[in-house]
Structures are given as C-alpha cells and as structure tokens.
Amino acid sequence: MPLDGKTASLTARDYLVTLHGSYNVWNFQVEKAEYEEKSKAWIIECSISPNMFTSERLVYEISISDDGNIKSANKKNRA
C-alpha cells in the first residue's frame, strides 16, 4: 500500500530527529505536503525550531518514496 501524507510527514519528523537529535527538534510543523505522481514520492516541506529558546526556524524539503525511504532532504533558506 502506498504511503499516505500523514505517514510521510511522520517519517520526515523521524528523519529530522535522527539528523539533529531529539533535544534539537522542537515544534515540528508541516508547511506543505504533496504527492508527485511522476516521481512516486511525497514532498514534505517542514520546519522545526532548533531549540525551545529561539524563534528561528529551520526549513527542510524532504522527498519520501512510496516505500517509506528518504529519497532526498534539503535544508532551505527562508526568504
């Protein structure tokens, strides 16, 4: 069964926890989630606070295949 948007978003969050550590991922927020039929992958744009004392947010675009594997992850600059 193909991945749904909720599961893809949770996979993205788990990836960021693995990348930054559980104490450096605060207030995870999905900015945009869309399925690309051409690549058969979910594109999850999400953001986190690197700690609970800052308003700065780190934004990532994470591509997750139908089988739940991370295809790519890119940190984006917020304009």
Secondary structure, DSSP 8 states (H G I E B T S, - for coil): ----HHHHHHHHHHHHHHHH-GGG-EEEEEEEEEEETTTTEEEEEEEEESSTT----EEEEEEEETTS-EEEEEEE---
